Amino acid sequence: MIKVFITGGTGWAGSALGKGVFNHPNMQLVGALSRTHKGKDLATFLDIEAEEIPIFQTIETALDTVDFDVLVEYTKPNIAKKNVISALKKGKKVVNGTSGLTNDDYSEIEKIATENNTSVLAVGNFAITVVLLQKFSEMAAKYIPNFEIIDYTHEDKIDAPSGTARELAYRLSKIQKPNKFVTEDELLGEKSSRGASLNDVQVHSVRLPGHVISIESIFGLKDEKLSIRHDSGASAAPYVQGGLLAIEKVSTFKGLRRGLDSVMDF
């Protein structure tokens, strides 16, 4: 049995994954982190028939109290890094589903994981269709050196761009750097309207009501263009299957891997 602890275990995505873990024949849900529900029973909150599952306020208290194998990080970017590093230093394996961490953050996390002989699987988005979008976009970037990314989410998402967009920009930049037809110095007007440059890839973030989570990679050649887009619905169901797969696979390597596809067979 893989003992699983979920930070943000009472949130939108964390609670859906918690039910998935509970129903998985080879996993055991042993605890959660939630500032708003600290001290309560996670089993009652999730409406599952299980013995009491504790909810903690801090990762330090949880690490001193509960024995678990894998920490799934599903909180906010301003505390995610601290939770991940604290778990790694205790030799725990980590699946990070919180967006907003930078390449520098992951360099530090990888170093700590290696030093403690454990592993981190960083997944910006657990949806299988996002994994496919990433792979198809990488294929396209081999042949089309002109591309940008648009990231759409709900109006109250505090990190921009999303972790999915950050990861996609990082991965495409490893294929090749896109052409820049007009440099920043040559731009007239509001330069910020061209979006942000991440790993030399132009990324635009839309934050509006009516959106849940969407990501689009756009490629262009003379007289032709290609758009690859993922759209998610209002439920967290698309992220459960990928989350369970990540929990199963995080023990199959040491150090850091980025992207769910890094542990999948294609």
LOMI-908692 format. One record per residue (C-alpha): residue number from 1; residue in one letter; chain; y, x, z. Coordinates in nm, 4 decimals. Layout:
N
+-----+------+-------+----------+----------+----------+
:  nr : rest : kette :       py :       px :       pz :
+-----+------+-------+----------+----------+----------+
: NUM :    A :     A :        Y :        X :        Z :
...
+-----+------+-------+----------+----------+----------+
END
This chain:
266
+-----+------+-------+----------+----------+----------+
:  nr : rest : kette :       py :       px :       pz :
+-----+------+-------+----------+----------+----------+
:   1 :    M :     A :   0.0000 :   0.0000 :   0.0000 :
:   2 :    I :     A :   0.3471 :   0.1232 :  -0.0880 :
:   3 :    K :     A :   0.5829 :   0.0492 :   0.2004 :
:   4 :    V :     A :   0.9208 :  -0.0549 :   0.0600 :
:   5 :    F :     A :   1.2634 :  -0.0703 :   0.2248 :
:   6 :    I :     A :   1.5531 :  -0.2333 :   0.0355 :
:   7 :    T :     A :   1.9180 :  -0.1613 :   0.1059 :
:   8 :    G :     A :   2.1175 :  -0.4653 :   0.0037 :
:   9 :    G :     A :   1.7990 :  -0.6639 :   0.0612 :
:  10 :    T :     A :   1.9859 :  -0.9916 :   0.1148 :
:  11 :    G :     A :   2.1984 :  -0.9593 :  -0.1987 :
:  12 :    W :     A :   2.1585 :  -1.1263 :  -0.5370 :
:  13 :    A :     A :   1.9316 :  -0.8637 :  -0.6912 :
:  14 :    G :     A :   1.7874 :  -0.7210 :  -0.3690 :
:  15 :    S :     A :   1.6559 :  -1.0541 :  -0.2423 :
:  16 :    A :     A :   1.4858 :  -1.1289 :  -0.5758 :
:  17 :    L :     A :   1.3208 :  -0.7871 :  -0.5711 :
:  18 :    G :     A :   1.2211 :  -0.8387 :  -0.2072 :
:  19 :    K :     A :   1.0253 :  -1.1499 :  -0.3026 :
:  20 :    G :     A :   0.8673 :  -0.9565 :  -0.5873 :
:  21 :    V :     A :   0.7604 :  -0.6790 :  -0.3501 :
:  22 :    F :     A :   0.6204 :  -0.9328 :  -0.1040 :
:  23 :    N :     A :   0.4086 :  -1.0929 :  -0.3759 :
:  24 :    H :     A :   0.2860 :  -0.7614 :  -0.5172 :
:  25 :    P :     A :  -0.0752 :  -0.6852 :  -0.4152 :
:  26 :    N :     A :  -0.0092 :  -0.3125 :  -0.3632 :
:  27 :    M :     A :   0.3275 :  -0.3241 :  -0.1872 :
:  28 :    Q :     A :   0.4533 :  -0.4132 :   0.1593 :
:  29 :    L :     A :   0.8123 :  -0.5141 :   0.2341 :
:  30 :    V :     A :   0.8939 :  -0.3492 :   0.5691 :
:  31 :    G :     A :   1.2696 :  -0.3755 :   0.6099 :
:  32 :    A :     A :   1.6160 :  -0.4151 :   0.4629 :
:  33 :    L :     A :   1.9750 :  -0.3086 :   0.5089 :
:  34 :    S :     A :   2.2539 :  -0.5673 :   0.5265 :
:  35 :    R :     A :   2.5772 :  -0.5518 :   0.7219 :
:  36 :    T :     A :   2.6309 :  -0.9282 :   0.7091 :
:  37 :    H :     A :   2.2755 :  -1.0187 :   0.8197 :
:  38 :    K :     A :   2.1992 :  -0.7302 :   1.0565 :
:  39 :    G :     A :   1.9553 :  -0.8135 :   1.3354 :
:  40 :    K :     A :   1.8124 :  -1.1156 :   1.1555 :
:  41 :    D :     A :   1.4683 :  -1.1717 :   1.0061 :
:  42 :    L :     A :   1.4376 :  -1.0923 :   0.6351 :
:  43 :    A :     A :   1.1252 :  -1.3079 :   0.6030 :
:  44 :    T :     A :   1.3234 :  -1.6111 :   0.7199 :
:  45 :    F :     A :   1.6145 :  -1.5244 :   0.4909 :
:  46 :    L :     A :   1.3840 :  -1.4926 :   0.1870 :
:  47 :    D :     A :   1.1799 :  -1.7970 :   0.2907 :
:  48 :    I :     A :   0.8500 :  -1.6100 :   0.2695 :
:  49 :    E :     A :   0.5471 :  -1.6522 :   0.4940 :
:  50 :    A :     A :   0.5354 :  -1.3151 :   0.6654 :
:  51 :    E :     A :   0.5716 :  -1.1625 :   1.0071 :
:  52 :    E :     A :   0.9249 :  -1.0705 :   1.1083 :
:  53 :    I :     A :   1.0848 :  -0.8115 :   0.8785 :
:  54 :    P :     A :   1.3844 :  -0.6393 :   1.0407 :
:  55 :    I :     A :   1.7292 :  -0.6166 :   0.8852 :
:  56 :    F :     A :   1.9389 :  -0.3147 :   0.9872 :
:  57 :    Q :     A :   2.3091 :  -0.2344 :   0.9684 :
:  58 :    T :     A :   2.2876 :   0.1401 :   0.9012 :
:  59 :    I :     A :   2.0453 :   0.3590 :   0.7101 :
:  60 :    E :     A :   2.0297 :   0.6041 :   1.0020 :
:  61 :    T :     A :   1.8967 :   0.3363 :   1.2385 :
:  62 :    A :     A :   1.6466 :   0.2196 :   0.9797 :
:  63 :    L :     A :   1.5158 :   0.5721 :   0.9169 :
:  64 :    D :     A :   1.4667 :   0.6236 :   1.2902 :
:  65 :    T :     A :   1.2913 :   0.2881 :   1.3349 :
:  66 :    V :     A :   1.0839 :   0.1928 :   1.0306 :
:  67 :    D :     A :   0.8134 :   0.3849 :   0.8466 :
:  68 :    F :     A :   0.8404 :   0.3402 :   0.4700 :
:  69 :    D :     A :   0.7544 :   0.5261 :   0.1496 :
:  70 :    V :     A :   1.0187 :   0.4126 :  -0.0988 :
:  71 :    L :     A :   1.3813 :   0.3194 :  -0.0474 :
:  72 :    V :     A :   1.5319 :   0.0917 :  -0.3115 :
:  73 :    E :     A :   1.9099 :   0.1283 :  -0.3141 :
:  74 :    Y :     A :   2.0939 :  -0.1904 :  -0.4069 :
:  75 :    T :     A :   2.4313 :  -0.1870 :  -0.2287 :
:  76 :    K :     A :   2.7761 :  -0.0683 :  -0.3389 :
:  77 :    P :     A :   2.8741 :   0.2619 :  -0.5039 :
:  78 :    N :     A :   3.0908 :   0.3672 :  -0.2072 :
:  79 :    I :     A :   2.7891 :   0.3757 :   0.0277 :
:  80 :    A :     A :   2.4963 :   0.4166 :  -0.2122 :
:  81 :    K :     A :   2.5177 :   0.7951 :  -0.2314 :
:  82 :    K :     A :   2.5099 :   0.8268 :   0.1475 :
:  83 :    N :     A :   2.2055 :   0.5982 :   0.1726 :
:  84 :    V :     A :   2.0204 :   0.7883 :  -0.0996 :
:  85 :    I :     A :   2.0885 :   1.1319 :   0.0478 :
:  86 :    S :     A :   1.9987 :   1.0211 :   0.4010 :
:  87 :    A :     A :   1.6618 :   0.8929 :   0.2789 :
:  88 :    L :     A :   1.5904 :   1.2037 :   0.0715 :
:  89 :    K :     A :   1.6562 :   1.4311 :   0.3679 :
:  90 :    K :     A :   1.3827 :   1.2401 :   0.5530 :
:  91 :    G :     A :   1.1435 :   1.2998 :   0.2628 :
:  92 :    K :     A :   1.1555 :   0.9422 :   0.1343 :
:  93 :    K :     A :   1.1276 :   0.8580 :  -0.2333 :
:  94 :    V :     A :   1.4232 :   0.6672 :  -0.3752 :
:  95 :    V :     A :   1.4756 :   0.4162 :  -0.6541 :
:  96 :    N :     A :   1.8492 :   0.3824 :  -0.7129 :
:  97 :    G :     A :   1.9653 :   0.0585 :  -0.8704 :
:  98 :    T :     A :   2.3292 :   0.0807 :  -0.7607 :
:  99 :    S :     A :   2.5753 :   0.1550 :  -1.0394 :
: 100 :    G :     A :   2.8901 :   0.3641 :  -1.0204 :
: 101 :    L :     A :   2.7442 :   0.7056 :  -0.9341 :
: 102 :    T :     A :   2.8696 :   0.9910 :  -1.1521 :
: 103 :    N :     A :   2.6925 :   1.2810 :  -1.3210 :
: 104 :    D :     A :   2.8208 :   1.5080 :  -1.0431 :
: 105 :    D :     A :   2.6736 :   1.2711 :  -0.7831 :
: 106 :    Y :     A :   2.3375 :   1.2878 :  -0.9555 :
: 107 :    S :     A :   2.3504 :   1.6682 :  -0.9735 :
: 108 :    E :     A :   2.3934 :   1.6767 :  -0.5956 :
: 109 :    I :     A :   2.1226 :   1.4156 :  -0.5442 :
: 110 :    E :     A :   1.8790 :   1.6065 :  -0.7661 :
: 111 :    K :     A :   1.9362 :   1.9261 :  -0.5673 :
: 112 :    I :     A :   1.8658 :   1.7494 :  -0.2373 :
: 113 :    A :     A :   1.5558 :   1.5757 :  -0.3765 :
: 114 :    T :     A :   1.4161 :   1.9086 :  -0.4967 :
: 115 :    E :     A :   1.4924 :   2.0809 :  -0.1667 :
: 116 :    N :     A :   1.3038 :   1.8078 :   0.0209 :
: 117 :    N :     A :   1.0101 :   1.7946 :  -0.2245 :
: 118 :    T :     A :   1.0663 :   1.4303 :  -0.3068 :
: 119 :    S :     A :   1.1894 :   1.2177 :  -0.5963 :
: 120 :    V :     A :   1.4664 :   0.9892 :  -0.7203 :
: 121 :    L :     A :   1.4429 :   0.7461 :  -1.0089 :
: 122 :    A :     A :   1.7948 :   0.6392 :  -1.1076 :
: 123 :    V :     A :   1.7953 :   0.3148 :  -1.3042 :
: 124 :    G :     A :   2.1296 :   0.1712 :  -1.4127 :
: 125 :    N :     A :   1.9625 :  -0.1526 :  -1.5171 :
: 126 :    F :     A :   1.6017 :  -0.2604 :  -1.4561 :
: 127 :    A :     A :   1.5862 :  -0.5174 :  -1.7369 :
: 128 :    I :     A :   1.3238 :  -0.4308 :  -1.9982 :
: 129 :    T :     A :   1.5602 :  -0.5387 :  -2.2774 :
: 130 :    V :     A :   1.8149 :  -0.2828 :  -2.1540 :
: 131 :    V :     A :   1.5484 :  -0.0122 :  -2.1691 :
: 132 :    L :     A :   1.4868 :  -0.1098 :  -2.5303 :
: 133 :    L :     A :   1.8604 :  -0.1114 :  -2.6057 :
: 134 :    Q :     A :   1.8849 :   0.2437 :  -2.4722 :
: 135 :    K :     A :   1.5926 :   0.3642 :  -2.6820 :
: 136 :    F :     A :   1.7119 :   0.1905 :  -2.9996 :
: 137 :    S :     A :   2.0644 :   0.3266 :  -2.9457 :
: 138 :    E :     A :   1.9301 :   0.6793 :  -2.9078 :
: 139 :    M :     A :   1.7413 :   0.6355 :  -3.2343 :
: 140 :    A :     A :   2.0566 :   0.5144 :  -3.4091 :
: 141 :    A :     A :   2.2676 :   0.7996 :  -3.2677 :
: 142 :    K :     A :   2.0429 :   1.0515 :  -3.4435 :
: 143 :    Y :     A :   2.1576 :   0.9177 :  -3.7796 :
: 144 :    I :     A :   2.5021 :   0.7696 :  -3.7142 :
: 145 :    P :     A :   2.7579 :   1.0052 :  -3.5565 :
: 146 :    N :     A :   3.0172 :   0.7300 :  -3.5007 :
: 147 :    F :     A :   2.9657 :   0.5048 :  -3.1974 :
: 148 :    E :     A :   3.1313 :   0.3435 :  -2.8960 :
: 149 :    I :     A :   3.0140 :   0.1322 :  -2.6013 :
: 150 :    I :     A :   3.1412 :  -0.1995 :  -2.4645 :
: 151 :    D :     A :   3.0374 :  -0.3100 :  -2.1160 :
: 152 :    Y :     A :   3.0891 :  -0.6747 :  -2.0077 :
: 153 :    T :     A :   3.0455 :  -0.8099 :  -1.6543 :
: 154 :    H :     A :   3.1789 :  -1.0745 :  -1.4160 :
: 155 :    E :     A :   3.5386 :  -1.0538 :  -1.2984 :
: 156 :    D :     A :   3.4699 :  -0.9227 :  -0.9458 :
: 157 :    K :     A :   3.2532 :  -0.6216 :  -1.0291 :
: 158 :    I :     A :   3.4391 :  -0.3342 :  -0.8634 :
: 159 :    D :     A :   3.3021 :  -0.0352 :  -1.0553 :
: 160 :    A :     A :   3.4028 :   0.0372 :  -1.4122 :
: 161 :    P :     A :   3.2375 :   0.1217 :  -1.6322 :
: 162 :    S :     A :   2.9041 :  -0.0158 :  -1.5147 :
: 163 :    G :     A :   2.6135 :   0.2107 :  -1.4297 :
: 164 :    T :     A :   2.4388 :   0.0869 :  -1.7434 :
: 165 :    A :     A :   2.7330 :   0.1943 :  -1.9608 :
: 166 :    R :     A :   2.7603 :   0.5300 :  -1.7826 :
: 167 :    E :     A :   2.3925 :   0.5995 :  -1.8355 :
: 168 :    L :     A :   2.4046 :   0.4952 :  -2.2007 :
: 169 :    A :     A :   2.7069 :   0.7200 :  -2.2670 :
: 170 :    Y :     A :   2.5297 :   1.0111 :  -2.0991 :
: 171 :    R :     A :   2.2146 :   0.9607 :  -2.3019 :
: 172 :    L :     A :   2.3876 :   0.9174 :  -2.6375 :
: 173 :    S :     A :   2.5969 :   1.2282 :  -2.5770 :
: 174 :    K :     A :   2.2723 :   1.4236 :  -2.5437 :
: 175 :    I :     A :   2.1783 :   1.3149 :  -2.8957 :
: 176 :    Q :     A :   2.5136 :   1.4169 :  -3.0450 :
: 177 :    K :     A :   2.8830 :   1.3880 :  -2.9697 :
: 178 :    P :     A :   3.0456 :   1.1079 :  -3.1721 :
: 179 :    N :     A :   3.3165 :   1.1824 :  -3.4260 :
: 180 :    K :     A :   3.6766 :   1.1336 :  -3.3190 :
: 181 :    F :     A :   3.8872 :   1.0275 :  -3.6147 :
: 182 :    V :     A :   4.2134 :   1.0178 :  -3.4174 :
: 183 :    T :     A :   4.2568 :   1.2501 :  -3.1191 :
: 184 :    E :     A :   4.4195 :   1.1370 :  -2.7964 :
: 185 :    D :     A :   4.7252 :   1.3505 :  -2.8769 :
: 186 :    E :     A :   4.7626 :   1.1742 :  -3.2121 :
: 187 :    L :     A :   4.7456 :   0.8226 :  -3.0657 :
: 188 :    L :     A :   5.0614 :   0.6127 :  -3.0577 :
: 189 :    G :     A :   5.1294 :   0.3286 :  -2.8152 :
: 190 :    E :     A :   4.9142 :   0.2641 :  -2.5057 :
: 191 :    K :     A :   4.6498 :   0.5364 :  -2.5092 :
: 192 :    S :     A :   4.4537 :   0.3664 :  -2.2310 :
: 193 :    S :     A :   4.3794 :   0.0771 :  -2.4651 :
: 194 :    R :     A :   4.1228 :   0.3003 :  -2.6346 :
: 195 :    G :     A :   3.9119 :   0.2927 :  -2.3190 :
: 196 :    A :     A :   3.7678 :   0.5824 :  -2.1201 :
: 197 :    S :     A :   3.5915 :   0.8894 :  -2.2555 :
: 198 :    L :     A :   3.2620 :   0.9541 :  -2.0768 :
: 199 :    N :     A :   3.0713 :   1.2587 :  -2.1977 :
: 200 :    D :     A :   3.2954 :   1.2373 :  -2.5072 :
: 201 :    V :     A :   3.1758 :   0.8799 :  -2.5734 :
: 202 :    Q :     A :   3.4409 :   0.6045 :  -2.5809 :
: 203 :    V :     A :   3.3587 :   0.3249 :  -2.3321 :
: 204 :    H :     A :   3.5403 :  -0.0079 :  -2.2894 :
: 205 :    S :     A :   3.4909 :  -0.2339 :  -1.9841 :
: 206 :    V :     A :   3.5536 :  -0.6098 :  -1.9946 :
: 207 :    R :     A :   3.5733 :  -0.7962 :  -1.6620 :
: 208 :    L :     A :   3.6003 :  -1.1743 :  -1.7056 :
: 209 :    P :     A :   3.4550 :  -1.4988 :  -1.5661 :
: 210 :    G :     A :   3.1716 :  -1.6294 :  -1.7788 :
: 211 :    H :     A :   3.0055 :  -1.2894 :  -1.8130 :
: 212 :    V :     A :   2.7096 :  -1.1774 :  -1.6020 :
: 213 :    I :     A :   2.5981 :  -0.8377 :  -1.7320 :
: 214 :    S :     A :   2.6087 :  -0.7360 :  -2.0980 :
: 215 :    I :     A :   2.6111 :  -0.4039 :  -2.2793 :
: 216 :    E :     A :   2.6761 :  -0.3318 :  -2.6460 :
: 217 :    S :     A :   2.6517 :  -0.0123 :  -2.8476 :
: 218 :    I :     A :   2.8379 :  -0.0183 :  -3.1791 :
: 219 :    F :     A :   2.7697 :   0.2234 :  -3.4662 :
: 220 :    G :     A :   2.9691 :   0.2538 :  -3.7869 :
: 221 :    L :     A :   2.9366 :   0.4153 :  -4.1281 :
: 222 :    K :     A :   3.1416 :   0.3558 :  -4.4411 :
: 223 :    D :     A :   3.0913 :  -0.0096 :  -4.5474 :
: 224 :    E :     A :   2.8218 :  -0.0744 :  -4.2833 :
: 225 :    K :     A :   2.7927 :  -0.1169 :  -3.9079 :
: 226 :    L :     A :   2.5215 :  -0.1696 :  -3.6477 :
: 227 :    S :     A :   2.5567 :  -0.3525 :  -3.3150 :
: 228 :    I :     A :   2.2851 :  -0.3430 :  -3.0472 :
: 229 :    R :     A :   2.3506 :  -0.5758 :  -2.7547 :
: 230 :    H :     A :   2.1825 :  -0.6933 :  -2.4340 :
: 231 :    D :     A :   2.2913 :  -1.0090 :  -2.2472 :
: 232 :    S :     A :   2.1527 :  -1.1209 :  -1.9134 :
: 233 :    G :     A :   2.1559 :  -1.4702 :  -1.7652 :
: 234 :    A :     A :   2.2627 :  -1.5912 :  -1.4242 :
: 235 :    S :     A :   1.9405 :  -1.5126 :  -1.2347 :
: 236 :    A :     A :   1.8101 :  -1.1783 :  -1.1106 :
: 237 :    A :     A :   1.4666 :  -1.2422 :  -1.2626 :
: 238 :    P :     A :   1.5065 :  -0.9835 :  -1.5450 :
: 239 :    Y :     A :   1.5377 :  -0.7028 :  -1.2902 :
: 240 :    V :     A :   1.2284 :  -0.7732 :  -1.0798 :
: 241 :    Q :     A :   0.9615 :  -0.6542 :  -1.3229 :
: 242 :    G :     A :   1.1455 :  -0.3291 :  -1.3898 :
: 243 :    G :     A :   1.2151 :  -0.2791 :  -1.0193 :
: 244 :    L :     A :   0.8479 :  -0.3105 :  -0.9293 :
: 245 :    L :     A :   0.7557 :  -0.0674 :  -1.2065 :
: 246 :    A :     A :   1.0119 :   0.1833 :  -1.0757 :
: 247 :    I :     A :   0.8681 :   0.1590 :  -0.7233 :
: 248 :    E :     A :   0.5195 :   0.2284 :  -0.8592 :
: 249 :    K :     A :   0.6295 :   0.5230 :  -1.0740 :
: 250 :    V :     A :   0.8756 :   0.7073 :  -0.8468 :
: 251 :    S :     A :   0.5907 :   0.8972 :  -0.6794 :
: 252 :    T :     A :   0.4597 :   1.0384 :  -1.0094 :
: 253 :    F :     A :   0.7160 :   1.3225 :  -1.0311 :
: 254 :    K :     A :   0.9447 :   1.5426 :  -0.8217 :
: 255 :    G :     A :   1.3216 :   1.5762 :  -0.8463 :
: 256 :    L :     A :   1.5412 :   1.3369 :  -1.0461 :
: 257 :    R :     A :   1.4727 :   1.1197 :  -1.3472 :
: 258 :    R :     A :   1.7283 :   0.8917 :  -1.5071 :
: 259 :    G :     A :   1.6353 :   0.5678 :  -1.6771 :
: 260 :    L :     A :   1.3348 :   0.3412 :  -1.6432 :
: 261 :    D :     A :   1.2061 :   0.4601 :  -1.9792 :
: 262 :    S :     A :   1.1580 :   0.8097 :  -1.8332 :
: 263 :    V :     A :   0.8484 :   0.6768 :  -1.6541 :
: 264 :    M :     A :   0.7315 :   0.4381 :  -1.9256 :
: 265 :    D :     A :   0.5034 :   0.4942 :  -2.2214 :
: 266 :    F :     A :   0.6674 :   0.4420 :  -2.5599 :
+-----+------+-------+----------+----------+----------+
END
